[in-house]
Amino acid sequence: MAVDKSYYMTKEGKEKLTKELEYLKTVRRPEVVERIKIARDFGDLSENSEYDAAKDEQAFVESRISQIEMMIRNSKIIENTEENPNVVSLGKTVVFKELPDGDEEEYIIVGSAEADPFEGKISNDSPIAKSLLGHEVGQEVTVPTPAGEMQVRIVSVR
């Protein structure tokens, strides 16, 4: 039997997934069932594009529900209990500067389930986070990028 993967997330991330699950089960699922029922009334299902579209949407909704249930079931809440507050770890915000004269960048390191680079949240599985995890403020770290490696200095951790 395969071992389920652990999904690291903040308490807020788990709450967001729980709300999405509730919405899918109480709103989207009944809507899709109703669309299927209406499409069936159109007659011949072999050439019924409304029915096909509704069934495709049902498959998507059910798949997402299963995925979220598994992620919640296997979630591990990130808690900042590190002894050293200057060490980069899951759930912390890290600010680093590209060397020698680059801009500062700021990210929150979260589990893959709630990663969203557009919101400044990067996965602990990302190359940047993997490079920074475990390092302290002031340390210089080599980070792999698509264009090659870059040197960064950790400016702050909170």
Number of C-alpha atoms within 10 A of each C-alpha: 3 4 5 10 10 16 21 24 26 22 13 11 20 21 13 13 18 16 12 15 21 13 13 17 15 11 11 17 17 13 15 19 15 13 18 19 13 14 20 15 10 12 11 10 13 8 10 13 11 16 22 16 15 20 17 12 18 20 13 12 18 15 12 15 20 12 13 18 15 15 21 20 12 14 20 16 17 18 13 14 8 11 7 10 15 19 20 26 28 23 21 20 17 24 19 24 18 18 14 10 8 11 9 14 14 16 20 25 29 27 25 17 19 20 20 13 11 7 9 14 19 22 23 22 14 14 13 18 21 15 16 24 16 12 16 21 17 13 12 18 20 14 17 15 10 5 6 7 11 13 15 23 20 23 18 18 20 14
